[in-house]
Amino acid sequence: MDGDAESWFATWVELARRLCDQAERSEAHGRQVTARDAYLRAAGYYATALVSIDATA
């Protein structure tokens, strides 16, 4: 639903989790820079998700 804070949160968290999975795979293959970049992007997506939760309080 448009404007639904819970859906917004869930979508950003799912994207962040996928990036964390990608980062772990990259790290396992010795691709440290790629892993770092994916972790940093995931952190940004988690932060974006938190903004929607703040809006519901």
N, C-alpha and C positions, 0 to 999 in steps of 0.2 A: 504494500500500500504506500502511496506517496505520503510523505510527511510522517511516517511511522518510525519513531525513534528506535524501537526494538528491532525492526527489520534493517534499519541503517546499521545498527550495532552489529547484528549477526552477519551481515554482508561483509563489513570491514574486517571483523574477526576471522571469518572464513578465509578471506584473501590473505590476511597476515599468517594464518596457520599454513596455508599452501606455500607461502614464501619461506617459512621456517623449515618446512619439509625439503624444499629445494635447497636451502642453505645447508641442511644436514647432509644431503646427498653430495653437494659440491665439496663440503668439508671432508667427507669420507673418501673422495677421489683426489684429495690434495689440492683442490682449487680454493685456496685460502681467500684470495681477493674476491672471487665470485661469491663465496660463502659470506664474507663480511658485508658485501653490498646487499645481498638478499636479507641478511639479518637487520641491517639498517633500514631497509625499505619496510620490512615487517614491523619494526618498532614504530615507524611513522604511521602505518596503518592501524596499529593498536591504539596509538594516540588519537587518531581521527575517530576511532570507535568510541573512545572515552568521552569525546565532546558530545556525542549524542546522548550518552547517559546523563551527563551534567544537565542537559537541556530538559530532562524529564523530572528533575527534582523540584 
